Amino acid sequence: MDIDKATTQKELAEAIEGDQTTIVRMIHSLERKGMVRRIVNDQDRRSHYLYLSPKGEEVKQRLLLTVKDAHDNVT
């Protein structure tokens, strides 16, 4: 998920191999915490586009650094 590139709920579920119900709960939680923005798809009102908020992007960048540091320590 990115701040400027949309991801659908379905794409997210497929990427993390999760079921739709779990993904919806996760998205609601992230949205309440201000990390994700959900925009209705004008072409299909049942579908939503997901974007990281600036806060979500900040957390993502910190996590990526942590993962990189962990990877560097084991290799």
PyMOL commands that set and color helices and strands:
alter all, ss='L'
color gray80, all
select helices_A, chain A and resi 9-15+20-32+54-74
alter helices_A, ss='H'
color red, helices_A
select strands_A, chain A and resi 7-8+36-41+44-52
alter strands_A, ss='S'
color yellow, strands_A
deselect
rebuild
show_as cartoon
